[in-house]
Amino acid sequence: MDELPDTTVDVWQLNEAGLSLIPLGSPFELPPQWFIDGRCSGDPDKAKTDWPKSPRVRWKDFQQQAPTDEQIEQWTNQWPHTNWAIVTGYKIIVVDADSQEAVTFIENSHDMTRTPLRVVTSQGKHFYYRANPDFVIRNAVKKNKIDVRGEGGYVVAPGSTHSDGTVYQWETDDYLNINDVNDLPCLTPNDIAIINGFNGSHQEQQALGNLGFSANQYSLPHDGGNLSEGEGRNNAAASMAGQLIRQGYSLQEIKAILDQWNADNHPPLLPTELNTTIASIVRTHLNNHPDTGIAVVPDPDIRPAFAFSHVRELIQAAKPINWLVKGFLEMDSLSLMFGEPGCGKSFAAIDLACCVATGSEWHGQAVKRPGSVFYIAGEGFNGLSRRLMAWQQVNGYNLRTAPLYVSQCSASFTDLANARIVSDSIEQIIEETGGVIPSLIVIDTLARNFGAGDENATKEMNLFINHIDQLLRQKYACFVLIVHHTGLGNKDRARGNSALKGALDAEYAVVKSDDELTITAKKMKDADEPEPMSFLFESVKLPFADEDGEQQVSCVLTYFDKQAAGLVKSIEAGKKQGEIHLGDKQVCIIKTLNRLVKEARDTLARDGRDPTGAHIEVRGLRKACIDAGVMT
């Protein structure tokens, strides 16, 4: 016999890639007697075939964590020529195609997610994928078919030798190797459905089984259009089955509807493949909702029929607009605030969030539904804390007691599982605070909280919108504000797919010019567009310095009344040129304004703050003039 292969180098390379490894038997040694008698019922030929794939150690402990370097060293010293296994479910999932037919099916399937990392085996190939913690895949072994090696499983590692003498070898695309395991794609529910379809096509009877995914992962409704091969037929069937279950249809109706849909596909799914998908969705639904049932035959008393209402019922149910901020923001609506980078749109969103959480007026506009606010931030968490501190310092509110909650990280709203985590986190805080639902949810920015998809793609933008609508806006009937960027070519519109604009109830453009910020309504679905509002950036000194002793500062927005500013300029110009003559009432208003400014500057000076930062809001001037009898 030739010199025995030393597998030590291979196992250390796999260990450095962060994989969990266990030693197997070896084809170059006789199987131990305990293995022949216990595992193989005394059959030495079976033992010779099975031993090179069987663990030498108790490996349950290594399903959740990799062995230590000391354990690897001990094993390599004890068995330098043995085979090794990679534990699946820990960092990787492997699709085991154990025949040439299975390999051809996977490699030629247009719907299957491609992976650049593969291993050639004795009879087929192993296809490597990254484990997704949000989509748990358990080990599923089916003889002579396609196996999915997930949690609770393992695969023979490359460098090992099969009992027939074949060496397991890597087959990789040039741009990736085993050290890039974290860059591998993940298996999707659609991939599992495709694999299950291949396995089901080898059975004559109706296939049943659990594909391991939930109908909830197909929240974007399939429109019922017919599909050709390669266009996601399994995915569409799963989506439709899940929707019909949630709508109260019976198994008989679901089967009839999907059979009719499938008949017009080109080509149709195999009957066993379609049955397997339906059965998997049903079984998963019952596992997730054990307190519910699914009727076998239709029950007209359970599922509501499609119905119409007479117009008088709609007229009687008409209600006035439920404002969050009077004339500006409406409850139970989805709105967008967009602008160029650095224009101050996040300052505006923070300012609005603080006003709603504290119940204070938003620059003269009444907050009609003050309440809890959830701010889903995607970036700049340190800067956000300084802006909040500056806001409470200038406005005189203690945000420590305000129901304002800021996320610790960004979200991924195109991913349903991640969107549900956000919704569940909000729900937990609602329960902890006595059931008070949010008035405002801010998503800042769309790009940071979109996810891995393309915001220019209609399907992915619809996913983003649907998840926000279903899990946030509709659930709490609150106002949802999305902060977004302008288009690359057109600064007068938000970038991204047009489906976003179509879904909005209101849209606002934020434009910065020097130190002035202007918010202009671009769309109001059910009300008149408000007049543009202008603000100035006011610098605020924070009560701490950096390690070099430099005073830290932030900014807040202060309302800037352009009409009033224009009047003052005209008055000043008129004084110089003698062209403008003031009436008694105008003179009194100017005197009142000067008095208020002086008082504000004196107050700032007494507090050790910069008196030049004094400002008077229009509502304050109006109240002072009314109190003085100057105006009604």
Secondary structure as UniProt FT lines:
FT   HELIX           8..16
FT   TURN            17..18
FT   STRAND          21..24
FT   TURN            27..28
FT   HELIX           33..34
FT   HELIX           35..39
FT   TURN            41..42
FT   HELIX           44..50
FT   HELIX           51..53
FT   HELIX           60..63
FT   HELIX           69..78
FT   TURN            80..81
FT   STRAND          84..88
FT   STRAND          92..97
FT   HELIX           100..108
FT   STRAND          117..120
FT   STRAND          125..130
FT   TURN            133..134
FT   TURN            143..144
FT   STRAND          146..149
FT   STRAND          153..156
FT   TURN            158..159
FT   TURN            163..164
FT   STRAND          169..172
FT   TURN            174..175
FT   HELIX           178..183
FT   HELIX           189..200
FT   TURN            201..202
FT   HELIX           215..217
FT   TURN            229..230
FT   HELIX           233..246
FT   TURN            247..248
FT   HELIX           251..263
FT   HELIX           271..288
FT   TURN            290..291
FT   TURN            300..302
FT   HELIX           311..316
FT   STRAND          323..325
FT   TURN            326..328
FT   STRAND          329..330
FT   STRAND          333..339
FT   TURN            341..342
FT   HELIX           345..358
FT   TURN            363..364
FT   STRAND          372..377
FT   HELIX           381..395
FT   HELIX           399..401
FT   STRAND          404..406
FT   TURN            413..414
FT   HELIX           416..432
FT   TURN            433..434
FT   STRAND          438..444
FT   HELIX           447..449
FT   TURN            455..456
FT   HELIX           458..468
FT   HELIX           469..473
FT   HELIX           474..476
FT   STRAND          479..486
FT   TURN            491..492
FT   HELIX           498..503
FT   STRAND          506..513
FT   TURN            514..515
FT   STRAND          516..524
FT   STRAND          533..545
FT   TURN            547..548
FT   STRAND          551..560
FT   HELIX           562..577
FT   HELIX           584..606
FT   TURN            607..608
FT   HELIX           611..613
FT   HELIX           618..627
FT   TURN            628..629
//
